[in-house]
Each structure stands twice: as structure tokens, then as C-alpha cells.
Amino acid sequence: MAKDTAQHAEMARRMETGTGFIAALDQSGGSTPKALRLYGVEEDAYDGEEEMFALIHEMRARIITAPDFTSEKVLGAILFERTMRGEIEGRPTADLLWNSRGVVPFLKIDKGLEDKANGVQLMKPMPGLETLLDEARGFGIFGTKERSVIHEANADGIRGIVDQQIEVGRTVCGKGLVPILEPEVDIHSDTKAEAEVMLRDALAAALDTLPDDETVMLKLTIPSEPGLYDALADHPRVLRVVALSGGYSTDEACERLSKNPKMIASFSRALTEGLSRQQSDDEFNAALGGNIDKIYRASA
């Protein structure tokens, strides 16, 4: 399902102008056990990494094939590497997402976080990144997502975060994909509001350095000050600004997001809240549909 120019342009149009949100289905090795516990699967229910990833793939397949998981309310979905390489209903995941559901596929590319320094956690090195990006193009992936974390309003740390995000983003752009830069601000930070102002200013300065043929998306914590990131959303190098739920409940995340009309959701935990492997298909689909509707209305 190699992505052609016309398909890329249509995906870009959907991401820029469409109504809806991006589903974050990209839990990796470190976060998968917690995601499974919330789904009603304890660690003693599987033996080793392969069984663990098989169970999380089963959960993601159940979400993606649910009746309400379509382009009517869901614009995109962020996938883990194994999910991209796997199949759902006998088809590569990205192919099923785009050609059956109308949902734009993204790929998580970061390899986790470094230890905290200067109040932030940078991304770990990403060996083989260009090879992975070539593989993603072959699967029809539209863009990528790369996460780092800000814990404190430390100017040097935040500049370092932004510099690294922009550097990785330019590598992604060079492969014909659209990066989602995700410098998350910890919702529990005592200096969250101050850090967000520093982040906005550092991002604005960095975006001004991008050439006309490089476009990025931003995934940011819902700001303490509503509308703080409006200018970033209007920047000519930014396709869309999306919000992460950051540990907020579905209701709180949606309430906060509704005060930021230039942001749309890209939620993970809020999307899967209340879902359980033990639910019947009708119960599961009803619970997921309720979450999708709440997040859609907050994004719209």
C-alpha cells in the first residue's frame, strides 16, 4: 500500500480541514501492561512479550473495527510499529484504516525517554530511523509521532526539547511524511502554565526556521490558559494542533479541550476509558461509541 502523491494530498486535506479527532493507539512495550490492566487483562493472563503484544493488538483491532470508529468522527489513528506491521481482518492495519474506515494512519517513532535533565526528558536515540520511515511509506503511513516530556519551566530544557523535536521532524519531512511533534507538558507540574508559555514561544521561533516545503503537526498538553496555542495553529508551517489527554479523565479532558477551539483531540486513555475485554461486543461498542462521541464533540 505504498502511498502515492494523490493519496498523500487527500490525507493532508482531511487532516487540515476535517472535523474529528486522532485516536492514539500507540502504546509501546513500557505502557502496554498498564493499558491491558485498564482493559481488564492482568499480567498473569499472558506469558511473555509476544502474548502481551498479541492481546494489545486484539484490543486495537476491536476498537478499529467497531461501528463508530470511522471517518465520520475519527480523523486519524496513531499506531505502534507492531500494529503497522500486523494485520486486521487479513489486511495491513494502515490499509484497512484508510481504505475501509477513511482514517489517516500515523506511526509512533520515538524509542522512549532519556532520564530527566534540565527539567525535561528528551527522546532516546532512534537508530535506523530512516529505514523505519521508508518502511512506513511502504505501508501507506501519512505521518509520525514523537514524544518528549517537559516537567518544569526550565528555559534551557525547553529549548533543547524543541530543537530535538524540530531536528527529528525535518528528517521525517525529508522522507515525505508529516511529523507530529509532541513536547508534552506534565499536567502535574507545579510550573505547568509558565512552561507552556516558554514552549509556545520556543516553538514559534523554531517553526519560523522551517522552509516552505516542510509542514508539521503539533501534539500539545491542553494549556492552562485557554487559547494559548492559537497562534501556533495559525502558523503557515503547521497543518494542525492536536491535544493529548495527559492523564485527565475523558470528561475533564473534553471539558478543557472545548475551551480551545483551534485544537482537536488526540487521546489515548480517554478514548479507551471504561472498555473491557470481558464486555460483550454490544457493551464494548456502546462504551467506545460514547467515548468517541464525547471526544468528537469536544474537538468540533
C-alpha positions in Angstrom: 0.0 0.0 0.0 2.7 2.5 -0.9 1.4 6.0 -0.6 1.1 7.9 -3.9 1.0 11.7 -4.3 -2.7 11.9 -4.8 -3.4 9.8 -1.7 -1.0 11.9 0.4 -2.7 15.1 -0.7 -6.1 13.7 0.2 -4.9 12.7 3.6 -3.4 16.1 4.1 -6.6 17.8 3.1 -8.5 15.6 5.6 -6.1 16.4 8.4 -6.1 20.1 7.7 -9.9 20.7 7.3 -11.7 17.6 8.6 -13.8 17.6 11.8 -13.0 14.9 14.4 -10.0 13.7 16.4 -6.9 11.5 16.2 -7.1 8.2 18.1 -3.8 7.4 19.9 -3.4 3.6 19.7 0.3 3.6 20.1 1.1 2.1 23.5 4.6 0.5 23.3 6.4 -2.0 25.4 6.6 0.1 28.6 3.0 1.3 28.6 1.3 -1.9 27.3 0.9 -3.7 30.6 -0.9 -0.7 32.1 -3.2 -0.4 29.1 -4.0 -4.1 29.3 -4.8 -3.8 33.0 -7.2 -1.0 32.3 -8.8 -3.3 29.7 -9.3 -6.0 32.3 -6.3 -8.1 31.4 -3.9 -8.7 34.4 -0.2 -9.5 33.9 -0.7 -13.1 34.9 -3.1 -13.6 31.9 -0.1 -13.7 29.5 3.3 -15.2 29.4 6.0 -13.0 27.8 6.1 -10.2 25.4 4.7 -12.0 22.4 1.4 -12.9 24.2 1.3 -9.4 25.7 1.5 -7.7 22.2 -1.0 -10.2 20.8 -3.5 -9.2 23.4 -3.0 -5.4 22.8 -3.3 -6.0 19.1 -6.6 -7.8 19.7 -7.8 -4.8 21.7 -6.7 -2.3 19.0 -8.4 -4.5 16.3 -11.6 -4.5 18.3 -11.5 -0.7 18.5 -10.6 -0.1 14.9 -13.4 -2.4 13.6 -16.1 -1.0 15.9 -19.1 0.6 14.2 -18.3 4.1 15.4 -14.6 4.1 14.5 -14.9 5.7 11.1 -14.0 8.9 9.4 -17.4 10.4 10.5 -15.8 11.3 13.8 -12.2 9.9 13.7 -9.7 11.7 11.5 -6.6 9.7 12.2 -5.0 6.9 14.3 -1.5 6.7 15.7 -0.1 3.2 15.5 2.8 1.3 17.2 5.3 -0.4 14.9 4.0 -3.9 15.6 0.5 -2.7 14.8 1.6 -1.2 11.5 3.3 -4.5 10.6 0.3 -6.5 11.7 -3.0 -7.2 10.0 -6.6 -6.8 10.9 -9.2 -8.9 9.1 -6.4 -10.1 6.8 -5.3 -6.7 5.7 -2.4 -4.5 6.8 -3.6 -2.2 9.5 -2.9 1.1 7.7 -4.6 -0.2 4.6 -7.7 -1.1 6.5 -7.8 2.2 8.3 -7.6 4.4 5.2 -9.4 2.3 2.6 -12.1 0.8 4.8 -12.6 3.4 7.6 -11.4 6.6 5.9 -9.0 7.2 8.9 -5.5 8.6 8.3 -2.7 6.4 9.7 0.3 7.7 11.7 3.2 5.9 13.3 4.8 6.4 16.7 8.6 6.5 16.0 10.2 7.5 19.4 12.0 4.9 21.4 11.2 6.2 24.8 12.6 8.9 27.1 16.0 9.8 28.5 16.4 10.5 32.2 15.3 13.9 33.4 17.8 16.7 33.0 17.2 20.5 33.0 13.6 19.8 34.0 12.8 17.8 30.8 13.1 14.3 29.3 14.5 14.2 25.7 13.8 11.4 23.3 16.2 8.5 23.3 18.3 8.0 20.1 16.4 6.4 17.2 18.8 4.1 15.4 17.5 3.0 12.0 15.0 5.9 11.8 15.3 6.5 8.1 14.8 2.8 7.4 11.7 2.8 9.5 10.4 5.8 7.7 10.9 4.1 4.4 9.0 1.1 5.7 6.2 3.3 6.9 5.8 4.9 3.5 5.6 1.4 2.0 2.7 0.7 4.3 0.9 3.9 3.4 1.5 5.8 6.6 0.9 9.5 6.3 2.9 10.8 9.3 4.7 10.1 12.5 4.5 11.0 16.2 7.4 11.6 18.5 7.1 12.3 22.2 9.3 14.1 24.8 8.2 15.5 28.2 8.6 18.8 30.0 8.4 18.7 33.8 9.5 22.2 34.8 9.6 25.7 33.4 13.3 25.5 32.5 14.2 27.6 29.5 17.3 25.7 28.6 15.5 22.4 28.9 12.5 23.5 26.8 14.8 24.9 24.1 16.6 21.6 24.0 13.3 19.7 23.7 12.1 21.9 20.8 15.5 21.7 19.0 15.4 17.9 19.1 11.7 17.8 18.0 12.4 20.0 15.0 15.6 18.0 14.1 13.6 14.7 14.1 10.7 16.4 12.3 12.9 17.6 9.5 14.2 14.0 9.0 10.6 12.9 8.8 9.7 15.6 6.3 12.7 14.6 4.2 11.0 11.2 3.7 7.8 12.7 2.5 5.9 12.2 5.8 4.3 14.7 8.2 5.6 14.6 11.7 3.5 15.2 14.8 5.9 16.9 17.2 4.8 16.1 20.8 6.6 18.1 23.5 4.2 17.1 26.3 4.0 19.3 29.4 3.3 17.2 32.5 -0.2 18.0 33.8 1.2 17.6 37.4 4.0 20.1 37.0 3.9 22.9 39.6 5.0 25.3 36.8 2.8 24.0 34.0 1.4 27.4 33.0 4.8 29.0 32.9 6.3 26.1 31.0 3.6 26.3 28.4 4.3 29.9 27.6 8.0 29.1 27.2 7.1 26.2 25.0 4.8 28.3 22.8 7.5 30.9 22.3 10.2 28.4 21.6 8.0 26.5 19.1 7.0 29.7 17.3 10.7 30.7 16.8 11.6 27.2 15.6 8.7 27.0 13.2 9.8 30.2 11.6 13.0 28.5 10.5 11.3 25.7 8.5 11.3 26.1 4.7 8.0 26.4 2.8 8.0 22.7 1.7 8.1 21.3 5.3 4.9 21.0 7.3 4.4 19.7 10.8 1.6 19.0 13.2 1.9 19.7 17.0 0.6 17.5 19.8 0.4 19.5 23.0 -0.9 19.2 26.5 -4.2 21.1 26.8 -3.0 24.5 28.1 -3.8 26.1 31.5 -4.6 29.3 29.6 -7.3 28.7 27.0 -6.3 29.7 23.5 -2.6 29.9 24.4 -1.6 27.9 21.3 -3.9 29.7 18.8 -1.0 31.4 17.1 0.7 28.1 16.6 -2.4 26.7 15.0 -2.4 29.6 12.6 1.3 29.3 11.7 1.8 28.5 7.9 4.1 25.6 8.7 1.5 23.9 11.0 -1.1 21.6 9.5 -3.0 21.0 12.7 -2.6 21.3 16.5 -3.9 18.4 18.5 -4.3 17.9 22.2 -3.1 15.0 24.4 -5.2 14.0 27.4 -2.2 13.7 29.6 -3.9 11.6 32.3 -7.1 13.6 32.6 -10.3 11.7 32.6 -12.4 11.7 29.5 -14.8 14.2 30.9 -12.2 16.6 32.2 -10.1 16.3 29.0 -13.1 17.1 26.9 -14.2 20.0 29.1 -10.7 21.6 28.9 -10.4 20.9 25.2 -13.7 22.6 24.5 -12.2 25.9 25.6 -9.5 25.6 22.9 -11.4 25.7 19.6 -8.2 25.7 17.4 -7.1 22.3 18.9 -8.6 18.9 18.3 -8.1 15.8 20.4 -5.5 13.0 20.1 -6.5 11.0 23.2 -5.3 7.5 24.3 -6.5 6.8 27.8 -9.6 8.9 27.4 -10.6 7.0 24.3 -10.4 3.6 26.0 -11.8 4.6 29.3 -14.4 2.0 30.5 -13.6 -0.6 27.9 -13.1 -4.2 29.0 -12.1 -7.4 27.3 -14.9 -9.1 29.3 -17.6 -6.9 27.7 -19.9 -8.3 25.0 -19.5 -6.7 21.6 -22.6 -4.7 22.1 -21.4 -3.4 25.5 -17.9 -2.7 24.2 -19.2 -0.9 21.1 -21.7 1.2 23.2 -18.9 2.3 25.6 -16.5 3.1 22.8 -19.1 4.9 20.9 -19.9 7.1 23.9 -16.2 8.0 24.3 -15.8 8.7 20.6 -18.9 11.0 20.6 -17.7 12.9 23.7 -14.2 13.4 22.2 -15.6 14.3 18.8 -18.0 17.0 20.3 -15.1 18.5 22.3 -12.9 18.6 19.1 -15.7 20.0 17.0 
